[in-house]
Amino acid sequence: MAEKFNRNDRDRPYLNILSFVSEEKTFLIIVVVGLILAATATTSANLGMWIGFFFAAYAAVANDSIQSLGTFIESNKANKWWILWLFIGGIFLATVTFSFIYFDGDVTYQRLTNPDGTTDYPHPDKFTFFQVIAPLVLLILTRLKMPVSTTFLLLSVFSADTSGITSVVLKSWSGYLLAFVISFFIWYLSYNTIRKYFKSRKHSNYWVAVQWIVSGSLWATWVMQDGANIAVYLPREQSVFQFSVFALSIFFGLGLLFYLRGDRIQGVVSEKTRVSDIRAATLIDLSYVILLIYKLFISTVPLSTTWVFLGIIGGREIAISLSRKKKGNKHKKKAVFMIGKDFGYAMIGLLVSIILAASGNAAIRDEIYQAVTNFFT
């Protein structure tokens, strides 16, 4: 019996692998085909630009659904997917169209260009293999339900030097800390009041209108910040044709996202405490959009909105776990574990971003090598 148990135990890893391949065969085929296309794309600048863009368009929207749209999707399960899509898609088209017209072809609200016209993220004359596969890496991490930073992962491979990476990292980390602290105090100090008024599962219809306004504002602000992660593959000043492809591709990509109800990455939001309550979702989005607007106007340096979002839900979970009167530390340990897991995944994304950037950019490799050498000498 013991021998049989050990044999089965040894076989289990192989069965798990076979099960994974069977369940994910369509996705694995997409990844393999994507790698082949990425290798082919390096032969032509125009081909590399469009293949990289289409990869990035889907990967960025799919991954970032947890922060800008996750609570909206979770708290509107009863609504038809196409109604949610047209609402969010319409806001997206209006937001990028304004930037395209006002900034003379720039759809990123100058996230990729400095006020003097220079840029830390130049549009390459020829795309490297690592620049094209960066969105595929993001797709893989998204499939594993990792809330990694799209900003780090996609922009780092286009950075002219390490200053383009460090400035984003510093701004994003400060955003995480600020979001965590503010969210913690909001929920910790007002927990009893919120619990009292949110105790009933029923809510006024006014909450629906308020949530849609707040969620729409959050989505528009997110587009102003993170639209650069997708547009980085296209010229900094787009033509009408390029803009049309950019806008419509993402618009219909959002339709697929809502049809799938956020897909697997949505689980990062769904596991949090009572996020499906439209009132709690609205409060989360309200604090999120205020912080994003603040960060949007103090600097044109791109910001990882994923880190800000993780800070907000992290501070909230810790505050709720400390405020509860339940006996024992089980719920506290669960909250700490969830926040630690999300933070760890985000750090993995940062590490992968730096590796990709260094692999595809000799100048960044030299700077990292020099920094490591100086540190140990």
Secondary structure, DSSP 8 states (H G I E B T S, - for coil): -HHHHHHHHHHHHHHHHHHHHHHTHHHHHHHHHHHHHHHHHTT-HHHHHHHHHHHHHHHHHHHHIIIIIHHHHHTTTTS-HHHHHHHHHHHHHHHHHHHHHHTTT-SSTTSSS-TTS--SS---SS--HHHHHHHHHHHHHHHTT----HHHHHHGGG-SSHHHHHHHHHHHHHHHHHHHHHHHHHHHHSHHHHHHHS-SS---THHHHHHHHHHHHHHHHHHHHHHHHHHTTS-SS--HHHHHHHHHHHHHHHHHHHHTTT-GGGHHHHTSTTTTSHHHHHHHHHHHHHHHHHHHHH--S---HHHHHHHHHHHHHHHHHHH---SSSHHHHHHHHHHHHHHHHHHHHHHHHHHHHHHH-HHHHHHHHHHHHHHH-
